[in-house]
Amino acid sequence: MRIVSLLPAATDIVAELGLVADLVGRTHECDWPPGELEGTPVVTSAGIDAEKMGSREISDAVGGAQHSGSSLYALDTAKLAELAPDVVLTQELCDVCAVSYSSVSNAVRSLETGPTVLSLEPRTLTDVLGCVERVGDELGVPTRGSESVAALRTRLDAVRSATRGLPRPRVAAIEWLDPLWPAGHWVPEQVRIAGGEPLLAEAGEHTVPVEWETVRSVKPDVVLLMPCGLDPERTEAEQELLTGLPGWDELPAVREGQVWVVDGPAYFNRPGPRVVRGVEVLAHILHGVTEGSPVTSSEARRAKL
């Protein structure tokens, strides 16, 4: 089986299924498992240099509130044809997260090999786990897929049990700093399972930017900073976008030292199996609960305010 993944979360799923050796192509953002993808050809490139841009500039470049991202990624169609994949894993949910589905469809139509295109569209945590099973079925390892999902569900149940009956802090999860964008889709479920009460978004919701006064008015007990695609170090470098806002110091989360920087790309932004680790990380943040391995500073750290 020759697999090309055009979505970092799909690469995570391929790894979960033990099929990294079958991966013949990937995106430039695929970085998991560490050390195992260096020899896998890259078939995408970025249309902007995000390292040299601020959050507002990046947001404007990818379409602002329209979240279009039409020029954010380029697909190397010649390289894709050369790799002759049997299966191409992609998505239609968000053009900012990966190559657009229309670009993939056009590229695949030009290939002589006629690969199967599997589009993953998860909006909820249940959908994410369903994608693991679906990919397992398509890649010929259905038992491995169902076993992986069963193990992931067991870990989620362990967190539910560990946090049951505990006070539920009110949590604002922020997916982008400028403009302020609350985290939707599966993140509210992650918060709830970890023993918190999610604010600003509902499970499965595709969110839009909100005004600072909206965040201020809900008076969160905990603020989670998880900008999409930015590592914790980059998030820390830009957190002054929030700390300078009027009334920032009055938030209960700020007064109690409960503003956290988490690894968004690893555990919250991408709809892959590692969102379960994200739930374990949140249980540690919200309640000091340890499920799975101890949480490291690279996974979550208090913001230096």
Residue frames as qw, qx, qy, qz and C-alpha x, y, z in Angstrom:
[[0.000, 0.888, 0.460, 0.000, 0.00, 0.00, 0.00],
 [0.418, 0.163, 0.016, 0.894, 1.44, 3.36, -1.09],
 [0.188, -0.823, -0.510, 0.164, 0.03, 6.19, 1.05],
 [0.262, 0.339, -0.021, 0.903, 0.28, 9.94, 0.57],
 [0.262, -0.695, -0.577, 0.340, -0.94, 12.06, 3.48],
 [0.194, 0.518, 0.160, 0.817, -1.90, 15.66, 2.73],
 [0.487, -0.727, -0.087, -0.476, -2.96, 16.32, 6.30],
 [0.102, 0.492, -0.729, 0.466, -0.76, 16.21, 9.42],
 [0.652, -0.195, 0.474, -0.559, -3.58, 14.64, 11.43],
 [0.932, 0.252, -0.115, -0.234, -3.87, 11.87, 8.84],
 [0.511, 0.511, -0.634, 0.276, -0.15, 11.22, 9.17],
 [0.312, -0.383, 0.651, -0.576, -0.71, 10.89, 12.92],
 [0.868, 0.033, 0.222, -0.443, -3.40, 8.30, 12.20],
 [0.801, 0.439, -0.407, -0.005, -1.13, 6.40, 9.82],
 [0.185, 0.493, -0.723, 0.447, 1.48, 6.28, 12.60],
 [0.591, -0.231, 0.494, -0.594, -1.13, 5.14, 15.13],
 [0.933, 0.195, 0.054, -0.297, -1.95, 2.26, 12.79],
 [0.674, -0.413, 0.546, 0.276, 1.70, 1.29, 12.48],
 [0.730, 0.517, 0.394, 0.211, 1.91, 2.08, 8.76],
 [0.075, -0.883, 0.219, 0.408, 4.60, 4.77, 8.59],
 [0.442, -0.275, 0.715, 0.467, 6.68, 2.46, 6.39],
 [0.409, 0.501, 0.714, 0.268, 3.88, 2.60, 3.77],
 [0.082, 0.917, 0.185, -0.344, 3.87, 6.40, 3.72],
 [0.674, 0.217, 0.331, 0.623, 5.45, 7.55, 0.43],
 [0.166, 0.482, 0.147, 0.848, 4.48, 11.24, 0.59],
 [0.337, -0.634, -0.558, 0.417, 3.56, 13.83, 3.23],
 [0.075, 0.954, 0.151, 0.247, 3.09, 17.54, 3.85],
 [0.405, 0.511, -0.376, 0.658, 5.84, 19.91, 4.94],
 [0.390, -0.557, 0.294, -0.672, 4.06, 20.22, 8.32],
 [0.934, -0.208, -0.262, -0.124, 3.91, 16.50, 9.15],
 [0.113, 0.670, -0.601, 0.422, 6.19, 16.09, 12.16],
 [0.602, -0.312, 0.610, -0.410, 4.94, 13.03, 14.02],
 [0.783, -0.576, -0.056, 0.230, 6.35, 10.56, 14.93],
 [0.028, -0.923, 0.360, 0.129, 9.59, 12.49, 15.50],
 [0.276, -0.550, 0.759, 0.213, 12.57, 11.02, 13.66],
 [0.577, 0.149, 0.801, 0.052, 10.50, 8.69, 11.49],
 [0.520, 0.752, 0.387, -0.121, 9.48, 10.93, 8.59],
 [0.153, -0.737, 0.348, 0.559, 12.74, 12.50, 7.42],
 [0.252, -0.171, 0.803, 0.512, 13.06, 10.12, 4.48],
 [0.348, 0.584, 0.733, -0.032, 9.43, 10.54, 3.35],
 [0.263, 0.261, 0.354, 0.859, 9.11, 12.87, 0.34],
 [0.079, 0.531, 0.401, -0.742, 7.35, 16.20, 0.89],
 [0.264, 0.431, 0.694, 0.512, 4.66, 17.11, -1.66],
 [0.054, -0.914, -0.381, -0.132, 3.45, 20.47, -0.30],
 [0.434, 0.073, -0.185, 0.879, 4.93, 23.89, 0.47],
 [0.084, -0.700, -0.480, 0.522, 3.72, 27.02, 2.25],
 [0.341, 0.713, 0.371, 0.487, 2.43, 29.97, 0.27],
 [0.143, -0.922, 0.083, -0.350, 3.44, 32.44, 2.99],
 [0.522, 0.251, -0.598, 0.554, 6.39, 32.79, 5.34],
 [0.558, -0.720, -0.344, -0.227, 4.57, 32.63, 8.66],
 [0.716, -0.299, -0.264, 0.573, 7.82, 32.83, 10.63],
 [0.306, 0.059, 0.027, 0.950, 8.23, 36.45, 9.53],
 [0.277, -0.473, -0.372, -0.749, 4.61, 37.48, 10.09],
 [0.220, -0.101, 0.611, -0.754, 2.53, 38.39, 13.11],
 [0.257, 0.314, 0.892, -0.201, -0.78, 36.76, 13.98],
 [0.389, 0.686, 0.266, -0.554, -2.86, 39.51, 12.38],
 [0.239, 0.587, -0.555, -0.538, -0.78, 39.41, 9.20],
 [0.072, -0.063, 0.986, 0.139, -1.14, 35.62, 9.00],
 [0.328, 0.484, 0.721, -0.372, -4.89, 35.85, 9.55],
 [0.374, 0.711, -0.032, -0.595, -5.26, 38.46, 6.81],
 [0.114, 0.470, -0.759, -0.435, -3.09, 36.41, 4.44],
 [0.043, 0.074, 0.993, 0.081, -5.25, 33.30, 4.81],
 [0.194, -0.463, -0.674, -0.542, -8.55, 35.08, 4.38],
 [0.203, -0.277, 0.328, -0.880, -9.27, 36.68, 7.75],
 [0.542, 0.015, 0.562, -0.625, -12.70, 35.87, 9.14],
 [0.793, 0.329, -0.221, -0.463, -13.56, 34.03, 5.93],
 [0.645, -0.378, 0.664, -0.018, -10.93, 31.42, 6.84],
 [0.811, 0.531, -0.049, -0.241, -10.37, 30.62, 3.15],
 [0.569, -0.533, 0.574, 0.250, -6.64, 30.06, 2.98],
 [0.827, 0.534, 0.143, -0.101, -6.78, 29.60, -0.78],
 [0.545, 0.734, -0.353, 0.198, -3.14, 30.53, -1.33],
 [0.543, -0.713, 0.412, -0.163, -1.68, 29.10, 1.87],
 [0.676, -0.267, 0.670, 0.154, -0.42, 25.81, 0.44],
 [0.517, 0.560, -0.469, -0.446, 0.95, 24.59, -2.87],
 [0.889, -0.053, 0.448, -0.080, 0.76, 20.98, -4.00],
 [0.018, -0.543, 0.718, 0.436, 3.61, 19.51, -6.05],
 [0.856, 0.275, 0.153, -0.411, 1.50, 17.64, -8.59],
 [0.611, 0.556, -0.562, -0.047, 4.54, 16.34, -10.46],
 [0.013, -0.382, 0.848, -0.367, 5.95, 14.79, -7.30],
 [0.669, 0.028, 0.497, -0.552, 2.53, 13.36, -6.44],
 [0.840, 0.417, -0.166, -0.304, 2.35, 11.68, -9.84],
 [0.395, 0.549, -0.723, 0.141, 5.88, 10.33, -9.47],
 [0.276, -0.289, 0.783, -0.478, 4.98, 8.74, -6.12],
 [0.520, -0.049, -0.716, -0.463, 2.03, 6.86, -7.69],
 [0.284, -0.155, 0.706, -0.630, 0.00, 6.52, -4.48],
 [0.199, -0.303, -0.914, -0.185, -2.71, 3.93, -3.94],
 [0.282, -0.776, -0.558, 0.076, -4.42, 6.11, -1.33],
 [0.198, 0.388, -0.112, 0.893, -4.38, 9.89, -0.79],
 [0.332, -0.616, -0.634, 0.331, -5.54, 11.12, 2.61],
 [0.118, 0.302, 0.079, 0.943, -6.92, 14.67, 2.64],
 [0.041, -0.528, -0.674, 0.516, -9.73, 16.83, 4.07],
 [0.085, 0.603, 0.463, 0.644, -12.39, 19.40, 3.15],
 [0.384, -0.727, -0.508, 0.256, -13.01, 20.91, 6.58],
 [0.199, -0.923, 0.015, 0.329, -10.56, 23.82, 6.48],
 [0.705, 0.637, -0.031, 0.311, -8.34, 25.19, 3.71],
 [0.097, -0.872, 0.395, -0.271, -6.12, 26.80, 6.36],
 [0.742, -0.447, 0.489, -0.104, -5.25, 23.40, 7.83],
 [0.626, -0.075, 0.699, 0.337, -4.17, 21.64, 4.63],
 [0.017, -0.091, 0.616, 0.783, -4.17, 21.74, 0.85],
 [0.571, 0.195, 0.146, -0.784, -7.67, 22.50, -0.44],
 [0.667, 0.150, 0.724, -0.097, -9.79, 19.55, -1.46],
 [0.631, 0.739, 0.107, -0.210, -10.40, 21.05, -4.90],
 [0.146, 0.779, -0.593, -0.142, -6.63, 21.21, -5.51],
 [0.418, -0.257, 0.871, -0.037, -6.26, 17.58, -4.50],
 [0.699, 0.424, 0.535, -0.211, -9.18, 16.48, -6.67],
 [0.513, 0.815, -0.163, -0.216, -7.80, 18.28, -9.71],
 [0.028, -0.658, 0.748, 0.078, -4.36, 16.77, -9.16],
 [0.541, -0.073, 0.829, -0.118, -5.68, 13.24, -8.70],
 [0.714, 0.571, 0.290, -0.281, -7.80, 13.43, -11.86],
 [0.425, 0.791, -0.407, -0.168, -4.60, 13.95, -13.84],
 [0.317, -0.489, 0.813, -0.018, -2.91, 10.83, -12.45],
 [0.581, 0.213, -0.678, -0.397, -2.83, 7.65, -14.47],
 [0.199, 0.072, -0.935, 0.285, -2.84, 5.42, -11.39],
 [0.519, -0.454, -0.393, -0.608, -6.26, 6.58, -10.15],
 [0.233, 0.052, -0.789, 0.567, -5.63, 6.47, -6.38],
 [0.359, -0.680, -0.637, -0.053, -8.40, 6.34, -3.81],
 [0.060, 0.431, -0.213, 0.875, -8.97, 9.73, -2.20],
 [0.466, -0.537, -0.683, 0.164, -10.15, 9.54, 1.40],
 [0.014, -0.570, 0.065, -0.819, -11.39, 12.87, 2.76],
 [0.418, -0.339, -0.714, 0.447, -11.55, 13.17, 6.54],
 [0.142, -0.577, -0.187, -0.782, -14.13, 15.63, 7.94],
 [0.474, -0.408, -0.698, 0.348, -14.15, 15.30, 11.76],
 [0.135, -0.675, -0.041, -0.724, -15.93, 17.99, 13.77],
 [0.683, -0.608, 0.152, -0.376, -16.28, 16.21, 17.10],
 [0.280, -0.535, 0.790, -0.107, -14.20, 13.89, 19.24],
 [0.778, 0.153, 0.584, -0.176, -16.41, 10.98, 18.17],
 [0.683, 0.721, -0.042, -0.107, -15.72, 11.91, 14.55],
 [0.073, 0.771, -0.633, 0.013, -11.97, 11.96, 15.21],
 [0.502, -0.256, 0.818, -0.115, -12.03, 8.43, 16.61],
 [0.781, 0.447, 0.386, -0.204, -14.27, 7.38, 13.74],
 [0.466, 0.806, -0.339, -0.137, -11.61, 8.61, 11.30],
 [0.219, -0.540, 0.812, -0.021, -9.05, 6.30, 12.88],
 [0.653, 0.125, 0.734, -0.137, -11.33, 3.33, 12.22],
 [0.653, 0.708, 0.142, -0.230, -12.21, 4.55, 8.74],
 [0.251, 0.783, -0.557, -0.118, -8.57, 4.96, 7.74],
 [0.410, -0.328, 0.848, -0.075, -7.78, 1.55, 9.24],
 [0.734, 0.376, 0.533, -0.189, -10.50, 0.00, 7.10],
 [0.559, 0.806, -0.094, -0.172, -9.30, 1.75, 3.93],
 [0.141, 0.742, -0.656, 0.000, -5.66, 0.83, 4.52],
 [0.781, 0.122, -0.599, -0.127, -6.44, -2.82, 5.12],
 [0.325, 0.094, -0.773, 0.537, -5.89, -2.97, 8.88],
 [0.476, -0.553, -0.292, -0.619, -9.44, -2.83, 10.28],
 [0.772, -0.446, -0.425, 0.158, -8.61, -4.82, 13.42],
 [0.518, -0.037, -0.230, 0.823, -5.71, -2.55, 14.23],
 [0.095, -0.411, -0.142, -0.895, -7.98, 0.47, 13.74],
 [0.637, -0.563, -0.346, -0.397, -10.71, -0.82, 16.04],
 [0.768, -0.320, -0.374, 0.411, -8.18, -1.86, 18.67],
 [0.339, 0.165, -0.124, 0.918, -6.56, 1.58, 18.57],
 [0.321, -0.498, -0.193, -0.782, -9.91, 3.29, 19.02],
 [0.757, -0.496, -0.419, -0.072, -10.81, 0.98, 21.90],
 [0.654, -0.170, -0.311, 0.669, -7.54, 1.89, 23.64],
 [0.098, 0.291, 0.013, 0.952, -8.12, 5.60, 23.06],
 [0.530, -0.548, -0.324, -0.560, -11.66, 5.35, 24.47],
 [0.767, -0.388, -0.439, 0.261, -10.29, 3.57, 27.54],
 [0.436, 0.009, -0.210, 0.875, -7.92, 6.48, 28.16],
 [0.206, -0.416, -0.164, -0.870, -10.78, 8.97, 27.83],
 [0.699, -0.513, -0.431, -0.250, -12.88, 6.96, 30.28],
 [0.678, -0.217, -0.412, 0.569, -9.98, 6.98, 32.75],
 [0.145, 0.171, -0.100, 0.969, -9.90, 10.80, 32.66],
 [0.477, -0.477, -0.332, -0.659, -13.68, 10.99, 33.09],
 [0.765, -0.432, -0.472, 0.078, -13.47, 8.75, 36.15],
 [0.573, -0.091, -0.317, 0.750, -10.54, 10.68, 37.64],
 [0.028, 0.132, -0.036, 0.990, -12.30, 14.06, 37.34],
 [0.396, -0.520, -0.645, -0.396, -15.85, 12.97, 38.16],
 [0.516, -0.719, -0.452, 0.115, -17.39, 14.99, 40.97],
 [0.491, -0.241, -0.092, 0.832, -14.64, 17.62, 41.05],
 [0.136, 0.780, 0.184, -0.582, -15.39, 21.35, 40.74],
 [0.630, 0.464, 0.468, 0.411, -15.65, 22.37, 37.09],
 [0.203, -0.545, 0.078, 0.809, -13.62, 25.50, 36.29],
 [0.528, 0.786, 0.265, -0.183, -14.87, 27.68, 33.44],
 [0.602, -0.255, 0.476, 0.588, -12.43, 27.45, 30.55],
 [0.461, 0.829, -0.025, -0.315, -11.75, 29.77, 27.61],
 [0.729, -0.081, 0.502, 0.458, -9.69, 28.01, 24.93],
 [0.251, 0.850, -0.106, -0.451, -8.17, 30.44, 22.42],
 [0.845, 0.220, 0.403, 0.275, -7.16, 29.12, 19.00],
 [0.505, 0.481, 0.140, 0.703, -5.81, 32.40, 17.59],
 [0.378, -0.463, -0.352, 0.720, -4.62, 35.57, 19.31],
 [0.104, 0.595, -0.006, -0.797, -5.24, 38.32, 16.74],
 [0.499, -0.428, -0.006, -0.753, -8.06, 38.32, 15.94],
 [0.364, -0.222, 0.784, -0.451, -9.29, 36.45, 19.02],
 [0.669, 0.092, -0.553, -0.487, -10.64, 33.12, 17.86],
 [0.655, -0.334, 0.550, -0.397, -12.14, 30.59, 20.29],
 [0.064, 0.246, -0.947, -0.199, -11.37, 26.91, 19.77],
 [0.760, 0.066, 0.091, -0.640, -14.37, 24.93, 18.56],
 [0.692, 0.246, -0.646, -0.209, -14.91, 21.52, 16.96],
 [0.802, -0.190, -0.558, 0.100, -13.59, 18.83, 19.36],
 [0.277, 0.322, -0.495, 0.758, -11.87, 21.18, 21.86],
 [0.512, -0.404, 0.172, -0.738, -15.00, 21.87, 23.98],
 [0.939, -0.159, -0.248, -0.177, -15.38, 18.10, 24.39],
 [0.654, 0.236, -0.504, 0.512, -11.74, 17.80, 25.42],
 [0.081, -0.407, 0.378, -0.827, -12.33, 20.43, 28.08],
 [0.735, -0.317, -0.001, -0.600, -15.53, 18.80, 29.33],
 [0.920, -0.032, -0.387, 0.045, -14.06, 15.30, 29.59],
 [0.514, 0.264, -0.482, 0.659, -11.09, 16.76, 31.50],
 [0.377, -0.544, -0.625, 0.413, -13.46, 18.20, 34.09],
 [0.103, -0.241, -0.041, 0.964, -13.97, 21.76, 32.87],
 [0.360, 0.718, 0.539, -0.253, -16.84, 23.86, 31.57],
 [0.451, 0.144, 0.411, 0.779, -16.05, 25.11, 28.05],
 [0.122, 0.753, 0.254, -0.595, -16.87, 28.72, 27.21],
 [0.122, 0.624, -0.329, -0.698, -17.21, 30.62, 23.91],
 [0.441, 0.292, -0.687, -0.498, -17.87, 27.55, 21.71],
 [0.856, -0.065, 0.321, -0.401, -19.97, 24.40, 21.56],
 [0.561, -0.191, 0.773, 0.228, -18.83, 20.92, 20.58],
 [0.547, 0.400, 0.667, 0.310, -18.63, 20.55, 16.82],
 [0.185, 0.932, 0.214, -0.226, -18.89, 24.29, 16.19],
 [0.608, 0.321, 0.163, 0.708, -16.84, 25.95, 13.45],
 [0.265, -0.747, -0.320, 0.519, -16.12, 29.19, 15.26],
 [0.358, 0.770, 0.143, 0.508, -15.60, 32.79, 14.14],
 [0.355, 0.207, -0.371, 0.833, -13.56, 35.60, 15.72],
 [0.360, -0.779, -0.512, 0.032, -14.97, 37.26, 18.83],
 [0.037, 0.832, -0.141, 0.535, -14.45, 40.67, 20.39],
 [0.329, 0.232, -0.687, 0.605, -12.24, 40.97, 23.46],
 [0.417, -0.245, 0.315, -0.817, -15.23, 42.15, 25.49],
 [0.866, -0.072, -0.317, -0.381, -16.91, 38.80, 24.79],
 [0.700, 0.099, -0.617, 0.345, -13.99, 36.94, 26.36],
 [0.064, 0.269, -0.481, 0.832, -13.80, 39.41, 29.21],
 [0.582, -0.262, 0.016, -0.770, -17.52, 39.12, 29.95],
 [0.874, -0.123, -0.430, -0.191, -17.49, 35.34, 30.49],
 [0.374, -0.735, 0.466, -0.323, -14.87, 35.69, 33.26],
 [0.877, 0.147, -0.457, 0.000, -12.97, 32.44, 32.65],
 [0.730, -0.642, 0.236, 0.001, -11.34, 30.65, 35.56],
 [0.662, -0.249, 0.544, 0.451, -8.78, 29.17, 33.16],
 [0.496, 0.776, -0.162, -0.353, -7.46, 30.49, 29.84],
 [0.791, -0.069, 0.516, 0.322, -5.80, 28.08, 27.42],
 [0.261, 0.778, -0.315, -0.477, -3.62, 29.52, 24.66],
 [0.687, 0.003, 0.700, 0.197, -3.43, 27.05, 21.76],
 [0.367, 0.680, -0.205, -0.601, -2.94, 29.01, 18.51],
 [0.913, 0.313, 0.257, -0.054, -3.40, 26.80, 15.48],
 [0.789, 0.522, -0.070, 0.317, -0.05, 25.79, 14.03],
 [0.090, 0.803, -0.386, 0.444, 2.07, 27.73, 16.54],
 [0.697, -0.078, -0.625, 0.342, 4.36, 25.98, 18.99],
 [0.492, -0.754, -0.372, 0.225, 4.44, 27.06, 22.66],
 [0.495, -0.298, 0.048, 0.815, 7.55, 29.20, 22.17],
 [0.087, 0.315, 0.420, 0.847, 5.91, 31.19, 19.36],
 [0.358, -0.722, -0.544, -0.235, 2.75, 31.54, 21.45],
 [0.541, -0.616, -0.254, 0.514, 4.73, 32.92, 24.39],
 [0.375, -0.057, 0.208, 0.902, 6.42, 35.41, 22.08],
 [0.106, -0.366, -0.445, -0.810, 3.01, 36.77, 21.03],
 [0.317, -0.553, -0.752, 0.168, 1.03, 36.59, 24.26],
 [0.131, -0.311, -0.199, 0.920, 1.41, 40.36, 24.74],
 [0.200, -0.244, -0.557, -0.769, -1.38, 40.61, 22.16],
 [0.516, -0.570, -0.617, -0.170, -3.62, 39.59, 25.06],
 [0.536, -0.405, -0.452, 0.588, -1.82, 40.92, 28.11],
 [0.154, -0.057, 0.010, 0.986, -2.09, 44.50, 26.89],
 [0.223, -0.496, -0.621, -0.564, -5.86, 44.40, 26.43],
 [0.287, -0.420, 0.253, -0.823, -8.06, 46.47, 28.78],
 [0.784, -0.302, 0.174, -0.513, -9.19, 44.47, 31.78],
 [0.726, 0.275, -0.629, 0.038, -6.79, 41.59, 31.17],
 [0.186, 0.277, -0.742, 0.581, -5.49, 41.70, 34.74],
 [0.528, -0.147, 0.338, -0.765, -9.08, 41.53, 36.04],
 [0.776, 0.056, -0.524, -0.347, -9.80, 38.09, 34.58],
 [0.814, -0.475, 0.257, -0.215, -10.15, 35.43, 37.30],
 [0.953, 0.185, -0.020, 0.240, -7.74, 33.22, 35.32],
 [0.426, 0.649, -0.271, 0.569, -5.09, 35.92, 35.37],
 [0.392, -0.707, 0.306, -0.502, -5.56, 36.75, 39.06],
 [0.877, -0.332, 0.307, -0.161, -5.24, 33.06, 39.99],
 [0.134, -0.596, 0.740, 0.283, -2.32, 32.28, 37.69],
 [0.655, 0.187, 0.730, -0.058, -4.40, 29.99, 35.52],
 [0.563, 0.736, -0.177, -0.331, -3.36, 31.12, 32.05],
 [0.736, -0.232, 0.598, 0.216, -1.68, 28.21, 30.27],
 [0.395, 0.622, -0.508, -0.447, 0.27, 27.84, 27.05],
 [0.809, -0.026, 0.583, -0.068, -0.26, 24.40, 25.52],
 [0.182, -0.265, 0.746, 0.583, 1.06, 22.64, 22.44],
 [0.609, 0.420, 0.177, -0.649, -1.83, 23.29, 20.09],
 [0.555, 0.461, -0.564, -0.401, -0.49, 21.54, 16.96],
 [0.157, 0.224, -0.955, 0.112, 0.31, 18.37, 18.87],
 [0.032, -0.211, -0.915, 0.344, -2.81, 17.91, 21.01],
 [0.223, 0.553, 0.515, -0.616, -5.61, 20.31, 20.11],
 [0.319, 0.557, -0.229, -0.732, -5.53, 21.74, 16.57],
 [0.331, 0.284, -0.798, -0.416, -5.14, 18.49, 14.64],
 [0.820, -0.103, 0.153, -0.542, -7.99, 15.94, 14.60],
 [0.630, 0.306, -0.713, 0.007, -5.84, 12.88, 15.13],
 [0.773, -0.336, -0.533, 0.073, -5.36, 10.33, 17.92],
 [0.447, 0.050, -0.434, 0.781, -3.19, 12.67, 19.96],
 [0.334, -0.527, -0.079, -0.777, -6.25, 14.71, 20.93],
 [0.807, -0.446, -0.383, -0.052, -6.69, 12.04, 23.61],
 [0.620, -0.080, -0.317, 0.714, -3.35, 13.07, 25.06],
 [0.018, -0.428, -0.036, -0.903, -4.72, 16.61, 24.95],
 [0.652, -0.572, -0.293, -0.403, -7.52, 15.53, 27.29],
 [0.810, -0.308, -0.329, 0.374, -4.95, 14.06, 29.68],
 [0.384, 0.207, -0.130, 0.890, -2.98, 17.32, 29.53],
 [0.292, -0.534, -0.143, -0.780, -6.12, 19.31, 30.37],
 [0.769, -0.512, -0.376, -0.072, -6.91, 17.05, 33.34],
 [0.662, -0.128, -0.271, 0.687, -3.50, 17.96, 34.70],
 [0.111, 0.331, 0.025, 0.937, -4.09, 21.68, 34.12],
 [0.461, -0.511, -0.252, -0.680, -7.60, 21.78, 35.55],
 [0.809, -0.508, -0.055, -0.291, -7.30, 19.35, 38.44],
 [0.173, -0.677, 0.704, -0.125, -3.70, 18.22, 38.87],
 [0.915, 0.017, 0.356, -0.190, -4.78, 14.76, 37.73],
 [0.021, 0.552, -0.757, -0.349, -2.19, 12.53, 36.11],
 [0.873, 0.240, 0.390, -0.170, -3.50, 10.02, 33.58],
 [0.789, 0.556, -0.066, 0.252, -0.98, 8.45, 31.25],
 [0.674, 0.074, -0.210, 0.705, 2.54, 9.82, 31.44],
 [0.260, -0.680, -0.276, 0.628, 3.30, 12.94, 33.51],
 [0.377, 0.886, 0.234, 0.136, 2.68, 16.19, 31.66],
 [0.645, -0.092, 0.052, 0.757, 5.87, 17.96, 30.57],
 [0.046, -0.673, -0.084, 0.734, 6.56, 21.67, 30.16],
 [0.031, -0.151, 0.637, 0.756, 6.67, 21.19, 26.39],
 [0.085, -0.448, -0.854, -0.250, 3.03, 20.02, 26.55],
 [0.258, -0.845, -0.370, -0.286, 1.69, 22.64, 28.94],
 [0.475, -0.065, -0.350, 0.804, 3.16, 25.49, 30.97],
 [0.095, -0.830, -0.415, 0.360, 1.82, 28.43, 32.92],
 [0.402, 0.772, 0.137, 0.472, 2.06, 31.64, 30.94],
 [0.510, -0.238, -0.230, 0.794, 4.73, 34.04, 32.15],
 [0.033, 0.858, 0.426, 0.285, 2.60, 37.12, 32.69]]
